[in-house]
């Protein structure tokens, strides 16, 4: 599906499959969440956001 993605302006999309296993359902405290360096997008910010590395 992604491999056949094309746009009129020449956007090229590449993807890789990551088969690594990651822990799920990790609980964070409110204090831990506040330390995450992130920003939400203007549209649908509850679903679309960027997480930046901590300095």
Secondary structure, DSSP 4 states (H G I P E B T S, - for coil): -GGG---TT---------------S----HHHHHT--EEE-SSSTTT-EEEPPP-
